[in-house]
Amino acid sequence: MLNELHRAEALQIFLPGPTPRSVLVRELLPSGFGPMDLGHSSALGCEVSNGLQLLAAPAGDEDLVRMALVSANRSYAPYSACPSGVALQLSSGEIVQGSYWESCAFNPSISPVQAGIVSVISAGASPADIVACVLVQLLDARVSQAHGPAPVSQPWQPSILA
């Protein structure tokens, strides 16, 4: 996944030890594989806009829906072409976001919910503080981030994390 980051060629890894030093990622991964090898010009961390729009006026919390749409439009999904994003509302009223980050290897891809949980923790909160969640993705997405029979617009129950 390091080779998929924007400006990966300049990314340095700092190695601790008796004589600390830094090396470029390409020195550690001389045959690294990334988006350019698959003909993609963008990389993870580049400014993107997926151009998603809502099919209907949002039901429920408009701010939460709008923030989830912003997250989906910022997601990096060049391989599946299935951008998605979430907005998580905390009990404090704060809204944090998570966007899908896809890897050309697929298995290290980060789901929008995983990214959102990182945002929750980065905000100094706990997943137990999540009171609502909205997921935005393509209606006919080949790669779906929604699981279970409940519509994604209903409040998410953080107890499933336990």
Contacts in CASP RR format, 6 or more apart in sequence:
PFRMAT RR
TARGET T0000
AUTHOR 0000-0000-0000
METHOD contacts of the structure
MODEL  1
MLNELHRAEALQIFLPGPTPRSVLVRELLPSGFGPMDLGHSSALGCEVSN
GLQLLAAPAGDEDLVRMALVSANRSYAPYSACPSGVALQLSSGEIVQGSY
WESCAFNPSISPVQAGIVSVISAGASPADIVACVLVQLLDARVSQAHGPA
PVSQPWQPSILA
1 44 0 8 1.000
1 103 0 8 1.000
1 105 0 8 1.000
1 108 0 8 1.000
2 8 0 8 1.000
2 11 0 8 1.000
2 25 0 8 1.000
2 29 0 8 1.000
3 25 0 8 1.000
3 29 0 8 1.000
3 32 0 8 1.000
3 33 0 8 1.000
3 34 0 8 1.000
4 34 0 8 1.000
4 35 0 8 1.000
4 43 0 8 1.000
4 44 0 8 1.000
4 103 0 8 1.000
4 104 0 8 1.000
5 11 0 8 1.000
5 43 0 8 1.000
5 44 0 8 1.000
5 45 0 8 1.000
6 43 0 8 1.000
6 44 0 8 1.000
6 45 0 8 1.000
6 46 0 8 1.000
7 43 0 8 1.000
8 25 0 8 1.000
8 26 0 8 1.000
8 34 0 8 1.000
8 43 0 8 1.000
9 24 0 8 1.000
9 25 0 8 1.000
9 26 0 8 1.000
10 24 0 8 1.000
11 24 0 8 1.000
11 25 0 8 1.000
12 22 0 8 1.000
12 23 0 8 1.000
12 24 0 8 1.000
12 25 0 8 1.000
13 22 0 8 1.000
13 23 0 8 1.000
13 24 0 8 1.000
13 25 0 8 1.000
13 28 0 8 1.000
14 20 0 8 1.000
14 21 0 8 1.000
14 22 0 8 1.000
15 21 0 8 1.000
15 22 0 8 1.000
15 23 0 8 1.000
26 32 0 8 1.000
33 104 0 8 1.000
33 105 0 8 1.000
34 104 0 8 1.000
35 41 0 8 1.000
35 42 0 8 1.000
35 43 0 8 1.000
35 44 0 8 1.000
35 78 0 8 1.000
35 104 0 8 1.000
36 43 0 8 1.000
37 104 0 8 1.000
38 78 0 8 1.000
38 79 0 8 1.000
38 104 0 8 1.000
40 78 0 8 1.000
40 79 0 8 1.000
42 48 0 8 1.000
42 76 0 8 1.000
42 78 0 8 1.000
44 76 0 8 1.000
44 101 0 8 1.000
44 103 0 8 1.000
45 76 0 8 1.000
46 76 0 8 1.000
48 73 0 8 1.000
48 74 0 8 1.000
48 75 0 8 1.000
48 76 0 8 1.000
49 73 0 8 1.000
49 74 0 8 1.000
50 72 0 8 1.000
50 73 0 8 1.000
50 74 0 8 1.000
50 75 0 8 1.000
50 77 0 8 1.000
50 83 0 8 1.000
51 73 0 8 1.000
52 69 0 8 1.000
52 72 0 8 1.000
52 73 0 8 1.000
52 83 0 8 1.000
52 136 0 8 1.000
52 138 0 8 1.000
53 69 0 8 1.000
54 65 0 8 1.000
54 69 0 8 1.000
54 136 0 8 1.000
55 139 0 8 1.000
58 65 0 8 1.000
58 66 0 8 1.000
59 65 0 8 1.000
59 153 0 8 1.000
60 153 0 8 1.000
61 89 0 8 1.000
61 132 0 8 1.000
61 134 0 8 1.000
63 95 0 8 1.000
64 87 0 8 1.000
64 89 0 8 1.000
64 95 0 8 1.000
64 132 0 8 1.000
64 134 0 8 1.000
65 87 0 8 1.000
65 134 0 8 1.000
65 136 0 8 1.000
65 153 0 8 1.000
66 87 0 8 1.000
67 87 0 8 1.000
67 95 0 8 1.000
67 97 0 8 1.000
67 134 0 8 1.000
68 85 0 8 1.000
68 86 0 8 1.000
68 87 0 8 1.000
68 97 0 8 1.000
68 134 0 8 1.000
68 135 0 8 1.000
68 136 0 8 1.000
69 136 0 8 1.000
70 87 0 8 1.000
70 97 0 8 1.000
71 85 0 8 1.000
71 86 0 8 1.000
71 87 0 8 1.000
71 97 0 8 1.000
71 98 0 8 1.000
71 99 0 8 1.000
71 112 0 8 1.000
71 136 0 8 1.000
72 83 0 8 1.000
72 84 0 8 1.000
72 85 0 8 1.000
72 99 0 8 1.000
72 100 0 8 1.000
72 112 0 8 1.000
72 136 0 8 1.000
72 137 0 8 1.000
73 83 0 8 1.000
74 85 0 8 1.000
74 99 0 8 1.000
75 83 0 8 1.000
75 84 0 8 1.000
75 85 0 8 1.000
75 99 0 8 1.000
75 100 0 8 1.000
75 101 0 8 1.000
75 102 0 8 1.000
75 112 0 8 1.000
76 83 0 8 1.000
76 99 0 8 1.000
76 100 0 8 1.000
76 101 0 8 1.000
76 102 0 8 1.000
77 83 0 8 1.000
77 84 0 8 1.000
77 100 0 8 1.000
77 102 0 8 1.000
77 143 0 8 1.000
78 102 0 8 1.000
79 102 0 8 1.000
79 104 0 8 1.000
79 106 0 8 1.000
80 102 0 8 1.000
80 142 0 8 1.000
80 143 0 8 1.000
81 142 0 8 1.000
82 100 0 8 1.000
82 137 0 8 1.000
82 138 0 8 1.000
82 141 0 8 1.000
82 142 0 8 1.000
82 143 0 8 1.000
82 144 0 8 1.000
83 99 0 8 1.000
83 100 0 8 1.000
83 137 0 8 1.000
83 138 0 8 1.000
84 99 0 8 1.000
84 100 0 8 1.000
84 111 0 8 1.000
84 112 0 8 1.000
84 135 0 8 1.000
84 136 0 8 1.000
84 137 0 8 1.000
84 138 0 8 1.000
84 141 0 8 1.000
84 145 0 8 1.000
85 97 0 8 1.000
85 98 0 8 1.000
85 99 0 8 1.000
85 100 0 8 1.000
85 112 0 8 1.000
85 135 0 8 1.000
85 136 0 8 1.000
85 137 0 8 1.000
85 145 0 8 1.000
86 97 0 8 1.000
86 98 0 8 1.000
86 112 0 8 1.000
86 113 0 8 1.000
86 115 0 8 1.000
86 116 0 8 1.000
86 133 0 8 1.000
86 134 0 8 1.000
86 135 0 8 1.000
86 136 0 8 1.000
86 145 0 8 1.000
87 95 0 8 1.000
87 96 0 8 1.000
87 97 0 8 1.000
87 98 0 8 1.000
87 133 0 8 1.000
87 134 0 8 1.000
88 95 0 8 1.000
88 96 0 8 1.000
88 97 0 8 1.000
88 98 0 8 1.000
88 116 0 8 1.000
88 117 0 8 1.000
88 119 0 8 1.000
88 120 0 8 1.000
88 130 0 8 1.000
88 132 0 8 1.000
88 133 0 8 1.000
88 156 0 8 1.000
89 95 0 8 1.000
89 130 0 8 1.000
89 131 0 8 1.000
89 132 0 8 1.000
89 133 0 8 1.000
90 96 0 8 1.000
90 120 0 8 1.000
90 123 0 8 1.000
90 125 0 8 1.000
90 129 0 8 1.000
90 130 0 8 1.000
90 131 0 8 1.000
91 129 0 8 1.000
91 130 0 8 1.000
91 131 0 8 1.000
92 125 0 8 1.000
92 129 0 8 1.000
93 131 0 8 1.000
94 123 0 8 1.000
94 125 0 8 1.000
96 116 0 8 1.000
96 119 0 8 1.000
96 120 0 8 1.000
96 122 0 8 1.000
96 123 0 8 1.000
96 125 0 8 1.000
97 115 0 8 1.000
97 116 0 8 1.000
97 119 0 8 1.000
98 112 0 8 1.000
98 113 0 8 1.000
98 115 0 8 1.000
98 116 0 8 1.000
98 118 0 8 1.000
98 119 0 8 1.000
99 112 0 8 1.000
99 115 0 8 1.000
100 109 0 8 1.000
100 110 0 8 1.000
100 111 0 8 1.000
100 112 0 8 1.000
100 115 0 8 1.000
100 145 0 8 1.000
101 109 0 8 1.000
101 110 0 8 1.000
101 115 0 8 1.000
102 109 0 8 1.000
103 109 0 8 1.000
111 145 0 8 1.000
112 135 0 8 1.000
112 145 0 8 1.000
113 133 0 8 1.000
113 135 0 8 1.000
113 145 0 8 1.000
117 127 0 8 1.000
120 126 0 8 1.000
120 127 0 8 1.000
120 129 0 8 1.000
120 130 0 8 1.000
121 127 0 8 1.000
127 158 0 8 1.000
127 161 0 8 1.000
128 158 0 8 1.000
128 161 0 8 1.000
129 158 0 8 1.000
130 156 0 8 1.000
130 158 0 8 1.000
131 155 0 8 1.000
132 155 0 8 1.000
132 156 0 8 1.000
133 152 0 8 1.000
133 155 0 8 1.000
133 156 0 8 1.000
134 152 0 8 1.000
134 153 0 8 1.000
135 145 0 8 1.000
135 146 0 8 1.000
135 152 0 8 1.000
137 144 0 8 1.000
137 145 0 8 1.000
137 146 0 8 1.000
146 152 0 8 1.000
END
